[in-house]
Amino acid sequence: METATTGLTFRDATDADVDTLVALIESAYRGDASRAGWTTEADILEGQRTDPEGVLEVVKSPGSRLLTVERDGTMVACCQLEHRGAYAYFGMFAVSPGLQGAGLGKAVIAEAERQARKTWGVREMHMTVISVREDLIAWYERRGYRRTGRMSPFPYGDERFGIPQRPDLQFELLVKPLV
């Protein structure tokens, strides 16, 4: 029986993947297409989630990897891993909206954690999530991440990160020990 995790190929992104990655990330978080999945931010942010320059910066940055996930030659998910000393940062996580809710995200985050431990020997994974995204935070908590209560400001006024639709956006740091 084929599942959401059958036939996945993980690899590091290249410059040639940038446009496909931008389209995937945008589809998972912004606009009407994102509403097909449950990770949409369309009600709290409009405008772009990322752009080619931002994705290329992650692809090119030393100590950073943009992991792509393909099935049958089609990119279905991605995530950023960045080595930050004693821990790795997990970001730019996107799963194609039509495939959300079937276990693909769980498989991607588990592989990202495995690769961070193996590649860099880190003992923790850190991420930041918009604090009003209770459903998403709960999903991460079920994967072993814990809320820290440590907040950082949302970049209001910088449209590269979207156009906020409410005044109370901030990021909360979530942390998971990698054992």
Backbone as numpy.savetxt, mean C-alpha at the origin, in Angstrom:
# Nx Ny Nz CAx CAy CAz Cx Cy Cz
-8.81 -26.00 -7.22 -9.65 -24.81 -7.22 -8.76 -23.56 -7.22
-9.01 -22.66 -8.11 -8.22 -21.43 -8.20 -8.72 -20.43 -7.16
-7.78 -19.81 -6.46 -8.11 -18.80 -5.47 -7.45 -17.49 -5.86
-7.68 -16.46 -5.02 -7.08 -15.15 -5.30 -5.56 -15.20 -5.25
-5.01 -16.20 -4.59 -3.56 -16.26 -4.43 -2.91 -17.28 -5.37
-3.69 -17.90 -6.23 -3.14 -18.87 -7.18 -2.39 -18.16 -8.30
-1.21 -18.68 -8.63 -0.48 -18.19 -9.79 0.08 -16.79 -9.69
0.42 -16.36 -8.49 0.97 -15.02 -8.32 2.47 -15.02 -8.56
2.95 -13.95 -9.20 4.38 -13.72 -9.40 4.74 -12.40 -8.75
5.74 -12.43 -7.86 6.23 -11.23 -7.19 7.55 -10.83 -7.81
7.71 -9.53 -8.09 8.99 -9.04 -8.62 9.11 -7.55 -8.30
10.34 -7.05 -8.37 10.57 -5.62 -8.17 10.13 -4.86 -9.43
9.52 -3.72 -9.22 9.09 -2.86 -10.32 10.29 -2.28 -11.04
10.09 -1.97 -12.31 11.09 -1.28 -13.11 10.48 0.02 -13.63
11.33 0.82 -14.26 10.84 2.08 -14.85 9.68 1.82 -15.81
9.72 0.72 -16.53 8.68 0.42 -17.52 7.32 0.14 -16.89
7.28 -0.11 -15.58 6.03 -0.42 -14.89 5.30 0.82 -14.36
5.94 1.97 -14.41 5.42 3.15 -13.71 3.98 3.49 -14.10
3.67 3.58 -15.37 2.31 3.97 -15.78 1.28 2.95 -15.32
1.60 1.67 -15.42 0.68 0.62 -14.98 0.48 0.70 -13.47
1.55 0.96 -12.73 1.45 1.09 -11.28 0.59 2.28 -10.87
0.79 3.42 -11.52 -0.02 4.60 -11.21 -1.50 4.28 -11.43
-1.82 3.63 -12.54 -3.21 3.28 -12.85 -3.78 2.33 -11.79
-2.99 1.35 -11.37 -3.44 0.40 -10.35 -3.71 1.12 -9.02
-2.77 1.94 -8.59 -2.91 2.64 -7.31 -4.11 3.58 -7.34
-4.25 4.34 -8.42 -5.39 5.24 -8.55 -6.71 4.47 -8.52
-6.77 3.32 -9.21 -8.01 2.55 -9.27 -8.40 1.99 -7.91
-7.43 1.73 -7.05 -7.72 1.16 -5.74 -8.21 2.19 -4.74
-7.90 3.47 -4.96 -8.18 4.48 -3.94 -9.06 5.64 -4.38
-9.09 5.96 -5.65 -9.75 7.19 -6.07 -10.82 6.93 -7.13
-11.82 7.82 -7.12 -12.83 7.82 -8.17 -13.81 6.65 -8.07
-14.72 6.61 -9.02 -15.79 5.61 -9.00 -15.26 4.19 -9.13
-14.19 3.99 -9.89 -13.64 2.64 -10.06 -13.23 2.06 -8.72
-12.74 2.90 -7.82 -12.28 2.41 -6.52 -13.42 1.89 -5.66
-14.64 2.31 -5.94 -15.78 1.88 -5.14 -16.13 0.40 -5.33
-15.55 -0.23 -6.35 -15.74 -1.66 -6.55 -15.05 -2.46 -5.45
-14.05 -1.87 -4.82 -13.35 -2.51 -3.71 -13.69 -1.80 -2.42
-13.13 -2.28 -1.32 -13.45 -1.67 -0.03 -12.37 -0.72 0.47
-11.26 -0.57 -0.26 -10.19 0.31 0.20 -10.31 1.74 -0.31
-11.40 2.06 -0.98 -11.56 3.39 -1.57 -11.40 4.51 -0.54
-10.80 5.58 -0.98 -10.72 6.82 -0.19 -11.56 7.91 -0.85
-12.39 7.52 -1.81 -13.12 8.50 -2.63 -14.00 9.44 -1.81
-14.46 9.00 -0.64 -15.31 9.86 0.17 -14.54 10.85 1.04
-13.24 10.61 1.23 -12.46 11.52 2.07 -11.41 12.31 1.30
-11.05 11.81 0.11 -10.04 12.49 -0.71 -10.43 12.43 -2.18
-10.28 13.55 -2.86 -10.45 13.58 -4.31 -9.09 13.87 -4.92
-9.05 13.93 -6.26 -7.78 14.20 -6.92 -6.93 12.94 -6.97
-5.65 13.12 -7.17 -4.76 11.97 -7.38 -4.30 11.35 -6.06
-3.92 10.09 -6.11 -3.31 9.39 -4.97 -1.81 9.41 -5.13
-1.35 9.32 -6.39 0.07 9.36 -6.68 0.25 9.84 -8.11
1.48 9.93 -8.57 1.74 10.34 -9.93 2.99 9.60 -10.42
3.27 9.65 -11.73 4.43 8.92 -12.25 5.74 9.30 -11.56
5.91 10.57 -11.23 7.15 11.01 -10.59 7.31 10.37 -9.21
6.20 10.33 -8.45 6.25 9.73 -7.12 6.54 8.25 -7.16
5.93 7.54 -8.11 6.17 6.10 -8.24 7.60 5.84 -8.70
8.07 6.61 -9.67 9.44 6.43 -10.17 10.46 6.69 -9.06
10.18 7.66 -8.20 11.07 7.96 -7.07 11.21 6.73 -6.17
10.11 6.03 -5.91 10.15 4.83 -5.07 10.93 3.72 -5.79
10.69 3.56 -7.09 11.39 2.52 -7.87 12.90 2.75 -7.84
13.33 4.00 -7.96 14.75 4.35 -8.07 15.47 4.51 -6.73
14.74 4.73 -5.67 15.34 5.07 -4.39 16.15 3.92 -3.79
17.40 4.20 -3.37 18.20 3.16 -2.72 17.53 2.74 -1.41
17.55 1.47 -1.09 16.94 1.00 0.14 15.44 0.90 0.07
14.90 1.05 -1.14 13.46 0.97 -1.34 13.16 0.00 -2.47
12.06 -0.70 -2.35 11.61 -1.60 -3.40 10.13 -1.37 -3.61
9.71 -1.42 -4.85 8.28 -1.40 -5.15 7.98 -2.78 -5.70
7.35 -3.58 -4.86 7.06 -4.97 -5.19 5.78 -5.02 -6.03
5.86 -5.65 -7.19 4.67 -5.81 -8.01 4.20 -7.26 -7.92
2.91 -7.43 -8.08 2.30 -8.75 -8.01 1.50 -8.94 -9.30
1.84 -10.00 -10.03 1.17 -10.26 -11.30 0.51 -11.63 -11.29
-0.56 -11.74 -12.05 -1.19 -13.02 -12.33 -1.49 -13.04 -13.83
-1.02 -14.08 -14.48 -1.23 -14.23 -15.93 -0.79 -12.98 -16.70
0.34 -12.39 -16.28 0.89 -11.24 -16.98 0.22 -9.91 -16.69
-0.78 -9.91 -15.79 -1.48 -8.68 -15.44 -1.12 -8.27 -14.02
-0.77 -6.99 -13.84 -0.45 -6.51 -12.51 -1.74 -6.39 -11.69
-1.77 -7.07 -10.55 -2.99 -7.10 -9.73 -2.80 -6.44 -8.36
-1.55 -6.20 -7.96 -1.28 -5.57 -6.66 0.15 -5.05 -6.63
0.42 -4.20 -5.64 1.77 -3.69 -5.44 1.91 -3.19 -4.01
3.15 -3.04 -3.57 3.44 -2.40 -2.29 4.88 -1.94 -2.28
5.11 -0.91 -1.49 6.46 -0.36 -1.30 7.05 -0.96 -0.03
8.30 -1.31 -0.10 9.08 -1.70 1.08 10.29 -0.78 1.12
10.52 -0.16 2.27 11.67 0.72 2.40 12.44 0.37 3.67
13.73 0.18 3.55 14.58 -0.15 4.69 14.89 1.12 5.46
14.49 1.14 6.72 14.74 2.31 7.57 15.43 1.88 8.85
16.62 1.34 8.70 17.40 0.94 9.88 16.86 -0.34 10.50
16.33 -0.23 11.71 15.86 -1.41 12.46 14.50 -1.91 11.98
13.84 -1.17 11.13 12.53 -1.60 10.66 12.38 -1.33 9.17
11.33 -1.89 8.61 10.98 -1.62 7.21 9.67 -0.86 7.21
9.53 0.03 6.24 8.28 0.78 6.06 7.50 0.14 4.93
6.20 -0.05 5.15 5.29 -0.66 4.18 4.35 0.43 3.69
4.30 0.66 2.39 3.43 1.70 1.87 3.02 1.44 0.43
2.32 2.41 -0.15 1.89 2.35 -1.54 1.24 1.00 -1.87
0.46 0.49 -0.93 -0.18 -0.82 -1.06 -1.47 -0.66 -1.86
-1.59 -1.42 -2.91 -2.80 -1.38 -3.73 -3.13 -2.77 -4.25
-4.40 -3.10 -4.22 -4.93 -4.33 -4.79 -6.03 -3.93 -5.76
-6.02 -4.51 -6.94 -7.04 -4.21 -7.94 -8.44 -4.33 -7.32
-9.30 -3.31 -7.46 -10.59 -3.30 -6.77 -11.44 -4.55 -6.99
-11.45 -5.09 -8.18 -12.27 -6.26 -8.46 -11.78 -7.53 -7.79
-10.56 -7.50 -7.26 -9.97 -8.67 -6.61 -9.90 -8.53 -5.09
-10.37 -7.40 -4.57 -10.31 -7.19 -3.12 -11.32 -8.08 -2.41
-10.94 -8.47 -1.20 -11.84 -9.28 -0.37 -11.72 -10.77 -0.60
-10.74 -11.21 -1.40 -10.62 -12.64 -1.71 -9.30 -13.24 -1.21
-8.55 -12.49 -0.41 -7.32 -13.03 0.16 -6.04 -12.57 -0.50
-6.14 -11.83 -1.60 -4.95 -11.37 -2.30 -4.13 -10.41 -1.43
-4.78 -9.47 -0.78 -4.07 -8.51 0.07 -3.32 -9.21 1.20
-3.96 -10.21 1.82 -3.29 -10.98 2.89 -2.02 -11.64 2.36
-2.11 -12.21 1.16 -0.94 -12.88 0.57 0.17 -11.88 0.27
-0.19 -10.70 -0.22 0.81 -9.68 -0.55 1.52 -9.18 0.70
0.75 -8.86 1.73 1.39 -8.32 2.95 2.26 -9.39 3.61
1.84 -10.65 3.59 2.65 -11.73 4.16 3.96 -11.88 3.40
3.92 -11.81 2.07 5.14 -11.91 1.27 6.04 -10.68 1.49
5.44 -9.50 1.63 6.22 -8.29 1.90 6.95 -8.41 3.23
6.27 -8.91 4.24 6.90 -9.09 5.55 8.03 -10.11 5.45
7.79 -11.20 4.75 8.81 -12.24 4.59 10.04 -11.66 3.89
9.82 -10.91 2.81 10.95 -10.34 2.07 11.71 -9.30 2.90
11.01 -8.50 3.69 11.68 -7.49 4.53 12.57 -8.18 5.56
12.07 -9.25 6.17 12.89 -10.00 7.14 14.11 -10.61 6.45
13.86 -11.25 5.31 14.93 -11.97 4.60 15.98 -11.00 4.03
15.53 -9.93 3.38 16.44 -9.01 2.69 17.22 -8.12 3.64
16.53 -7.58 4.66 17.16 -6.58 5.52 17.34 -7.05 6.96
16.77 -8.19 7.33 16.89 -8.68 8.69 16.16 -7.84 9.72
15.15 -7.09 9.28 14.42 -6.21 10.20 13.49 -7.02 11.09
13.19 -6.45 12.25 12.33 -7.12 13.23 10.95 -6.48 13.35
10.75 -5.35 12.64 9.45 -4.67 12.69 9.09 -4.11 11.33
7.78 -4.05 11.10 7.24 -3.38 9.91 6.42 -2.20 10.43
6.63 -1.04 9.82 5.87 0.16 10.16 5.06 0.59 8.95
3.93 1.23 9.21 3.14 1.84 8.15 2.34 2.98 8.75
1.89 3.88 7.89 0.98 4.93 8.34 -0.31 4.80 7.56
-1.42 4.99 8.29 -2.76 4.88 7.71 -3.56 6.10 8.13
-4.37 6.62 7.25 -5.24 7.74 7.60 -6.12 7.29 8.76
-6.07 8.00 9.87 -6.66 7.55 11.13 -8.18 7.36 11.07
-8.88 8.03 10.16 -10.33 7.85 10.07 -10.72 6.59 9.30
-9.75 5.88 8.75 -10.00 4.65 7.99 -10.11 3.45 8.92
-11.12 3.47 9.78 -11.27 2.43 10.81 -11.34 1.03 10.23
-12.04 0.86 9.10 -12.17 -0.48 8.49 -10.82 -1.00 8.03
-10.02 -0.12 7.45 -8.70 -0.51 6.97 -7.76 -0.80 8.15
-7.80 0.04 9.18 -6.98 -0.20 10.37 -7.35 -1.53 11.01
-8.63 -1.82 11.09 -9.08 -3.10 11.66 -8.53 -4.27 10.84
-8.49 -4.13 9.52 -7.94 -5.18 8.65 -6.47 -5.41 8.99
-5.71 -4.32 9.15 -4.30 -4.45 9.50 -4.14 -5.05 10.90
-5.01 -4.67 11.83 -4.93 -5.25 13.18 -5.14 -6.77 13.13
-6.02 -7.24 12.26 -6.22 -8.69 12.12 -4.98 -9.36 11.53
-4.10 -8.61 10.89 -2.84 -9.13 10.36 -1.71 -8.99 11.37
-1.99 -8.50 12.59 -0.98 -8.40 13.64 -0.39 -7.02 13.86
-0.87 -6.01 13.14 -0.39 -4.63 13.35 -1.12 -4.03 14.54
-0.43 -3.14 15.25 -1.08 -2.48 16.39 -1.01 -0.97 16.22
-2.05 -0.33 16.70 -2.11 1.13 16.68 -1.15 1.66 17.74
-0.46 2.73 17.40 0.49 3.31 18.36 -0.04 4.60 18.98
-1.04 5.21 18.35 -1.51 6.51 18.81 -0.61 7.66 18.37
0.51 7.31 17.69 1.42 8.35 17.20 0.91 8.86 15.86
0.60 10.14 15.82 0.00 10.76 14.64 1.00 11.67 13.94
0.82 11.79 12.63 1.56 12.77 11.84 0.56 13.48 10.95
0.84 14.73 10.60 -0.15 15.52 9.86 -0.34 15.06 8.42
-1.56 15.21 7.93 -1.84 15.00 6.51 -1.32 16.23 5.77
-0.73 16.06 4.57 -0.16 17.21 3.85 -1.24 18.06 3.16
-2.06 18.73 3.97 -3.08 19.63 3.41 -2.40 20.66 2.52
-3.02 20.95 1.38 -2.49 21.95 0.47 -1.53 21.39 -0.57
-1.12 20.12 -0.43 -0.24 19.49 -1.41 -1.08 18.51 -2.23
-1.53 18.96 -3.38 -2.48 18.17 -4.18 -1.88 16.91 -4.76
-0.55 16.72 -4.63 0.05 15.45 -5.06 -0.51 14.29 -4.25
-1.03 14.58 -3.06 -1.55 13.54 -2.18 -3.07 13.52 -2.14
-3.71 14.34 -2.96 -5.16 14.37 -3.00 -5.71 15.66 -2.45
-7.01 15.82 -2.63 -7.72 17.00 -2.16 -8.65 16.55 -1.04
-8.30 16.86 0.22 -9.09 16.39 1.36 -10.52 16.91 1.31
-11.46 16.04 1.71 -12.87 16.39 1.74 -13.36 16.60 3.16
-12.43 16.56 4.12 -12.77 16.80 5.52 -11.53 17.36 6.23
-11.73 18.07 7.35 -10.63 18.79 7.98 -9.82 17.99 9.02
-10.19 16.74 9.27 -9.60 16.01 10.40 -8.68 14.87 10.00
-8.08 14.95 8.81 -7.23 13.85 8.35 -5.84 13.94 8.96
-5.35 12.79 9.40 -3.98 12.65 9.89 -3.61 11.18 9.74
-2.32 10.91 9.83 -1.83 9.55 9.70 -1.51 8.98 11.07
-1.86 7.70 11.28 -1.47 7.02 12.51 -0.45 5.95 12.16
0.58 5.84 12.99 1.61 4.82 12.82 1.10 3.49 13.35
1.17 2.45 12.50 0.88 1.08 12.91 2.18 0.31 12.87
2.38 -0.61 13.81 3.62 -1.36 13.93 3.32 -2.83 14.13
4.12 -3.69 13.49 4.00 -5.13 13.69 5.40 -5.71 13.92
5.56 -6.50 14.98 6.83 -7.21 15.15 6.92 -8.32 14.10
8.08 -8.49 13.50 8.30 -9.56 12.53 9.18 -10.61 13.20
8.57 -11.72 13.52 9.32 -12.78 14.23 9.51 -13.99 13.36
